[in-house]
Amino acid sequence: MMSAAKQSPNPSQRPRATDYLIASKRCELRNLERFLQMGKLVLSVGNLIHELQRERGASNVFLGSGGRRFSGELADMIDSTLRQQEAFEHELMEIQCELTQDPASTSLLNSLAAALHGLESLPALRQQVRRQSISAEAAIDAYIDRIRHLLTVVFEAAETVVDPTIAGMMVAMVNLMQGKEMAGQERAVGSLGFSRGHFDHALSQRIMHLIDAQERAFPVFERFADEEIRALWKRHNREDFWQELKHLRGLACSVGRYRELDTDLADQWFDLMTARIDELKKIEGVLEDHFHRRCIARYTEARNALTHEQNLMESLDDSGHAPDPVLVVCSSESGGETSQYRSDGMGQKLGRSVFDLVQQQALRLEQLSGELRVARDALEDRRTLEKAVLLLMKHHQISDDEAHKQLRKVAMDQGRKLTEVARSVLEMTDLLR
């Protein structure tokens, strides 16, 4: 049996550098287009979290006062939450096809499934609150659990960013949302203590933990925020409500369990903390606007760059006779590596232009990779800490506060960073599996 003769590839069918250069730009454009859609989902998640935080705070005033306070306010806040939940689900449906068909979305899809499951069980939780058949502490933890799943969606969305300027804004947003959630928990826990007229040791310790958690999240937010956002943040820290708020914080953290407090302080606390959290939401809104505009700007830049390179390739395609090959040596910006390219099969003018574009693209990607690594390291630190906390909660059947407390104690005792301790916890778990 005679084997078929091996045929030489048709020059017109051979892979060309220009094809892959243009494909690289198109891939970048698709990533930006996808994240432009994702940004709308992130915005709706932030709005839904804000309403759930308000609902949680009102629920704890209601439960802490034995149903005497905030009955009407709670009903209004539930209506607001339902409207934001509807908006979130609408945005999710808009990109459902793209998300479910993207193999890189596995973690994000799992986080969305957990978030939706939590939202589906909200009606039952609200009934328990209304009937006062659930303790205030259990209600706080139930709301925290649902909000945590929504925050994880934002974390996972941030992981898909490939543009460092957008990634930096996502780091700022994630840490602002995290700090704001800690402030929301502080409002809920404080509302419970003031509504009861006293703080026991556990509630006071929880307030101190939440203040500490905010002081760890907000500096990272400030580090990655742009100049306008940082100016808003500085103004927030000079707001008039801080003096009264610090006084009430002092009462919550220092009084003994048998010292009675005026229960009317619950309204004052709730109003002051709400004013603060609403200010944080305004900053979040400005940050989201900057983020959305940056996504649009980067998408427009990438689209224009693609069009420019396509036009350049067409105008310089002087392929007629087979020219002498051109050898081009490209070096990295750091001077550590060199690459050589030959222009076989291209006209000299086109060949040089392609090599110029390849080198420019390589240098740009090298620079972007370094900037992106900085942003992703900050995201990974936050993510590692949250994963370690969840692991301790699950294995030791302890609260979020207690898990954080254990990690902080080990970090202080060993003189290590909190994220290093969290990473060690996760690594040890992997070894024991």
DOLUM-396660 format. One record per residue: x, y negated, z of N, C-alpha, C in turn; residue in one letter. Coordinates in steps of 0.2 Angstrom, whole numbers, plus 5000, padded with zeros to 4 digits. Last residue first. Example, Ala and Ser with C-alpha at 12.3 -4.5 7.8 and 13.67 -1.06 7.14 Angstrom:
<sites>
506450115035506850055036506450005039S/506650285039506250225039506650165039A/
</sites>
This chain:
<sites>
497349165269496749195265496949265263R/498349105276497949155280497449185276L/498849015266499249075268498849125272L/497848915266497948955260498349015262D/497948865279497348905277497448945271T/499148795278499148855282498448895281M/498748695269499248745267499248805271E/497848625277497648655271498148715268L/498748575287498148615289497848655282V/499648505279499848565283499248605285S/498848395276499048445270499348505273R/498648335288498048365284498248415279A/499948295291499648345295499048375292V/500048205281500548255281500248315285E/499048105284498948145278499448205278T/499648055296499048095296498948135290L/501348075298500848045295500248085295K/502048115314502048125307501448085305R/502348145328502648085324502648095317G/501748245335502348265331502648205327Q/500748175341501148215345501848235341D/500048105331500448065336500948105340M/499548225324500048175320500448125325A/498748275333499348315331499848265328V/497848175335498248195340498848235338K/497248175322497648115324498048135330R/496648295322497148285317497548225319L/495748285332496248335332496748315328Q/494948175327495248165333495848225334K/494248235316494748185315495248175321H/493548335323494048355318494548295317A/492648245331493148295334493748315329E/491948185320492348145325492848185328D/491248295315491748255311492248215315D/491248435327490948375323491448345319S/491548605325491548545328491248485324I/491848745321491148725323491148655327Q/492948785316492948775324492248755326H/492748795303493048845306493048845314H/492148665299491848735297492148785302K/492948565304492248565306491948635305M/494148605297494148605304493448605307L/493648575284493948635285493948645293L/493348435284492848485283493048555285L/494748385286494148375291493648425290V/495348425275495548455281495048445286A/494648345265494548425265494848455271K/494948215269494248235270494248315270E/496348225267496148215274495448235274L/496348235253496648295257496448285264T/495748115249495448185247495748235252R/496748025252496048025255495748085255R/497848075245497848065252497248065255D/497348055232497448125234497548125242E/497247925230496647965230496748025233L/498647895230498147865235497547905236A/499047965219499247985226498847955231D/498347895209498147965211498447985217R/499147775209498447775211498147845213A/500347825205500347795212499547785214V/500047885193500347925198500247895205R/499847775185499247815186499447865192L/501147725184500647685187500047725189E/501747825177501947805183501447765187G/500947825165500947885169501247875176S/501247705159500547715162500547775167L/502547735155502447675160501747685163Q/502347835146502747845151502647795157E/501447775137501247825141501647845147L/502347685131501747655135501447715139R/503347765125503547725131502947695135L/502447835116502847875121503047825127A/502047725108501547765112501847805117Q/503347685103502947635107502447675111Q/503647805095504047775101503647735106Q/502547805086502647865091503047835097V/502847685079502147695083502247745088L/504047715074503947655078503347665083D/503647815066504147825071504147775076F/502847755057502547805061503047815067V/503747665050503147645054502847695059S/504647755044504847715049504247685054R/503647815035504047855040504347815046G/503247715027502747745031503147785037L/504547695021504147635024503647665029K/504847815015505247785020504947735024Q/503547935014503947885011504247845017G/503748105020503448035021503847985017M/504348225020503748225017503348155018G/505348195035505148245029504448235027D/505848115045505248095041505148135035S/506248175061506448175054505748155050R/506748125077506248135073506448135065Y/507348155093507448145086506948165082Q/507448085110507148125105507248105098S/508148075126508148045119507748105115T/508048015143507948065138507948035131E/508447905151508647975153508548025148G/508047775149508647795146508847865148G/506747735153507247735158507947755156S/506147735141506247675144506747675149E/506947855130506447835135506647775138S/507347835112507547845119507047825124S/507447915097507047875101507247895108C/508147905081508247925088507847885092V/507747965065507647915070507747945077V/508147995048508248025055508147965060L/507248025034507547975038507548005045V/507548115018507248105025507648055029P/507148035002507648065007507448055014D/505548074996506048034997506548075001P/504648134982504948164989505548124991A/503548014976504048064975504348084982H/502447964985502447974978502948024977G/501647884998501947944996501847954988S/501447765005501747764998502047824996D/500547705016500547775013500847765006D/500247585021500947605020501047665017L/498847575022499247525018499947545017S/498547685031498347685024498747635020E/499247645043499347705039499147705032M/498447535046499247525044499447585041L/497247575048497347535043498047525041N/497547655060497247685054497347645048Q/497947555068498447605066498147645060E/496747475070497347445067497847495065H/495847565075495747545069496347515066T/496547585088496447645083496347615076L/496447465093497147495092497047545087A/495147445095495447405090496147435088N/494947545105494547555098494947505093R/495647495115495847565112495547565105A/494947375118495647375116495847445112E/493747425122493747385116494547385113T/494047495133493747535127493847495121Y/494547395141495047445139494747485133R/493347325142493947285139494447345137A/492547415149492347385142492947355139I/493247425161493147485157492947465150C/493147295166493747325164493747385160R/491747285168492047245163492747265161R/491747385179491347395173491647345167H/492547315188492647385186492347395179F/491847205191492547195188492747265185H/490747265197490647225191491347215187D/491247325208490947365203490847325196E/491647215215492147255213491847305207L/490347155218490847115213491447165211V/489847255226489547245219489947205215G/490747255236490747315232490347305226E/490347135242491047145239491047205234I/489047165245489147115240489847125237K/489347265255488947285249489047235243K/489847185265490347235262490047265255L/488747115268489347085265489747125262E/487947225273487747185267488247145264D/488747245285488747295279488447265273I/488547125292489147145290489147195284R/487147135294487447075290488147095288A/487047255301486747245294487047195290T/487747215313488047265309487747265302M/486747115317487447095316487747145311L/485547195318485547145314486247115312D/485947295328485747315321485847255316F/486247205339486747255336486547275329W/484947155341485547115340486047155336Q/484247275344484047235338484647185336D/484947315355484847355350484747315343A/484747225366485347225362485347265356L/483547265372483547215367484147205363D/484047345382483847375376483747325370T/485347305392484747275390484547305383D/486147445400486147385396485447365394L/486747525415486247505410486347445406E/487947635418487847565418487347555413R/488347765417487747755422487647675422Y/489347785409488747815407488147795411R/490247625407490147685410489447715408G/490847525393490347535399490347605401V/491747515382491947515389491547525394S/491147515369491747555370491947565378C/490047435370489947505368490547545369A/490647315373490147345378490047415376L/491447285362491747295368491247335373G/490447275353490847325352491247345359R/489947155357489547215358489947275357L/491047065354490747075361490347135362H/491147085340491647115344491447115351K/489947015337489947095335490547125339L/490146885340489646925343489746995343E/491246865330491346855337490746895342Q/490646895318491246935321491246925328W/489846815311489546865315490046905319F/490546725303490346705310490046755315D/491946785294491246775295491046765303E/493246825291493146765295492446745296R/493146935283493446945290493446885294N/492646885272492246925276492446935283H/493746815267493246775269492746815273R/494546925263494746885269494246835271K/493746975253493847015259494046975265W/493846875243493146895246493246935253L/495146895240494946835243494246845246A/495147025235495547015241495346945244R/494446995223494147035228494547025235I/495346915216494746885218494446925224E/496447005215496546945219495846915221E/495947175216496247115213496247055217D/496447315227495947265224496347205221A/497447395233497247405226496747355223F/497447345246498047355242497947365235R/496147355251496447285249497047295245E/496047495252495647455247495947395246F/496947515262497047545256496647515250V/496347445273497047415270497147455263P/495147525275495147455272495847425269F/495447645281495247645274495247575271A/495947615294496347655289496147655282R/494947545300495547515300496047555295E/493947645300493847585295494547555295Q/494447735310494347755303494247695298A/494247655321494947675319494947695311D/492947645322493247585321493947595318I/492647775324492347745318492747685317L/493247795337493447835331493247805325H/492447715345493147695344493447735338M/491147785344491247715341491947695340I/491547895350491347905343491447835340R/491747855363492247885359492147885352Q/490447825366490947775366491547795362S/489747945365489547895361490147835360L/490448015376490448035369490347985364A/490147945388490847945385490847965378H/488547845384488947895388489647905385D/487847695385488247735381488647785386F/486147635386486747655389487147695384H/484947605380485147565386485747585389G/484447665369484447705375484547665381R/484847565360484147585361484047625367S/486247575361485947515364485147525364F/486547705355486747685362486347625365G/485947695342485747745347485847725354L/486747585337485947575338485747625343S/487947645337487847595341487147585342G/487747745327487947765333487747715339V/487447655316486947705318487047735325A/488547575315487947545316487447595319R/489447675312489547635318488947605320E/489047715299489047765305489047725312Q/489347605293488647625293488547675299G/490747605294490447545297489647565298A/490947715286491147725293490847665297M/490547665274490147725277490347725284E/491547575272490847545273490447605276K/492647655270492647605275491947585277G/492147715258492347755264492347715270Q/492047605249491447645251491547685257M/493447565249492947525251492247555253L/493947685243494147665250493647615253N/493347685230493347735235493447725242V/493847555226493147565227493047625231M/495247575225494947515229494247535231A/495247675216495547685222495247635227V/494647615205494347665208494547685215M/495747525202495047495204494647545207M/496647615198496747575203496147545206G/496047665186496147715192496247675198A/496147555178495447585180495547625186I/497447555176497147495179496447515181T/497747685171497947665178497647605180P/496647805164496947735163497147705170D/496047915167496647925164497047855163V/494947985179495147925175495847935173V/494448095186494448105179494748035175T/494448055199494948105197495048115189E/493347985201493947955200494447995198A/492348085202492348045196493048005195A/492748135214492848185209492848135202E/492348025222493048055222493148095216F/490948025219491347965217492147985217V/490648145225490448135218490948075216V/490848115239491348165235491248155227T/489848035242490448005241490948055238L/488848135242488748075237489448045236L/489248205253489148235246489148185241H/489048105263489748135262489748165255R/487748095264488148035261488848065259I/487348215270487148195263487548135260R/488048205282488148255277487948245270D/487448095288488148095286488348145281I/486148145290486248085285486948085283Y/486548235300486148255294486248205288A/487048155310487448205307487148235300D/485948085314486548055312486948095307I/485148195319484948155313485548115310A/485848235330485748275324485548245318A/485648115338486348145336486348185330E/484348115340484648065336485348085334A/483448275337483848225341484148175337S/481848295331482548305330482948255334I/480548265331480748335333481448345332S/479848145328480348145334480548215336Q/479148135317478848175323479248175329R/480148065310479448035311479148065317R/481148165309481248095312480548065314V/480548265302480748275308480848215312Q/480248195290479748215294479948235301Q/481548175285481148115287480548135291R/481948315283482248275288481848215290L/481048335272481048375278481348345284A/481548245262480848245265480748275271P/482948295260482848235263482048225266L/483248395251483048415258482848355263S/483648345240483048375240482748395247E/484948295244484348245242483648275242L/485648405244485548365250484948325250G/485648445231485348485236485148455242H/486348335225485648345224485348395229L/487648365231487348305232486548305231A/487948495226487848485233487448425235A/487948455212487448505214487348505222A/489048365212488348345210487848395213L/490048455215489948405220489248375218S/490048535203489948565210489748515215N/490448435194489748475194489548505200L/491748415198491248355198490548385198L/492348535196492348505203491748455203S/492148545181491948595186491848565193T/492448465170492048435175491848485181S/493248515160493648475165493148455171A/492348565151492648615155493048575161P/490848485147491548475148491848515153D/489448505147489848535142490648525142Q/488948435158488948505158489248545152T/489248305153489548335159489548405159L/488448285142489248275142489548315148E/487148305147487448345142488148345142C/487048205157487048275159487348315154Q/486948065156487548095154487648175156I/485648045159485948005153486548045151E/485448105172485148135166485448105159M/486048005180486348075179486048105173L/485247895179485947895176486247965175E/484147955185484047935178484747925175H/484647975198484448035194484348015187E/484747845202485347885202485147945197F/483447795202483947765197484547815197A/482947875212482647885205483147855200E/483647825223483747895221483447905214Q/483147695223483847705221483947785220Q/481847735228481947695221482647705219R/482047795240481747835235481847795228L/482547685247483047745246482747785240T/481447605248482047575245482447635243S/480647685256480447675250480947645245D/481447685268481347755264481047735257I/481247555272481847575270481847645266M/479847555276480147515270480747535267D/479947645287479547665281479747625275A/480747565295480947635293480647655286L/479947455298480547445295480847515292E/478947525306478747495300479347485295G/479747565317479347615313479147585306S/480547495326480747505319480347555315F/480247565342480547515338480647545330R/479747675348479447615350479647555345R/480347805347479747785343479447715344G/481347805357480747845358480147825353G/482447735353481947695357481347745359S/483147825345483447805352482947765356G/482247835334482347895338482647875345L/482447695329481747735330481847785335F/483847685328483447645332482747675334V/483947795318484247805325483947745330N/483347745307483047805310483347815317S/484147635304483447625306483147685310A/485247705299485247655305484547645308G/484747775288485047815294485047765300R/484347675280483847715282484147755289E/485647615277485147575280484547625284R/486147735270486547705277486047665281Q/485347745259485347795264485647775271L/485747625253485047635255485047685261E/487047655250486947595254486247605257H/486947765241487247775248487047715253I/486347705230485947755234486247765241L/487447625226486747595228486347645232N/488347715223488547665228487847635230G/487747785212487847825218487947775224V/487647685203487047705205487147745212S/489047675200488647615202488047645206L/489247805195489647785201489247725204V/488547795183488347845188488647825195L/489247695176488547685178488347735183K/490447765174490447705179489747685181G/490247865165490247885172490247825176M/490247785153489647815155489647835163Q/491647755154491147705154490447725156L/492147885152492147855159491747785159F/491947905139491647945144491547915151R/492747805134492047805132491647845137E/493947855138493747785140492947785139L/494047975131494147975138493847905141N/493947925117493447965120493447965128R/495247855117494547815116493947855119L/496147955118496147905123495447865123E/495848025106495748055113495648005118C/496247935097495547945097495347985104R/497547925099497147865100496447885101K/497848055095498048035102497647975104S/497548055081497148095086497248075093A/498547975076497847945076497447985081I/499548065078499548005081498947965082L/499148175071499148185078499248115081Y/499248115058498548145060498548155068D/500548085057500048025057499348055059T/501248205055501348165061500748105062A/500248335049500648275048500648235054R/500248505044500148455049500548395048P/499948535026500348545032500148495037R/499248525015498848555020499248565027Q/500048475005499448435007499048465013S/500948585004501148525007500548475009P/500448745007500348685003500548625007N/501648865013501148815014501048765009P/502049005003502248945006501648895007S/501449165006501449105002501649045006Q/502049335006501949275010501949205006K/501049454997501649414998501549345002A/500349595005500249525002500849485002A/501049755003500849695007500849635003S/500349894995500849834995500549784999M/500450065000500050005000500449945000M/
</sites>
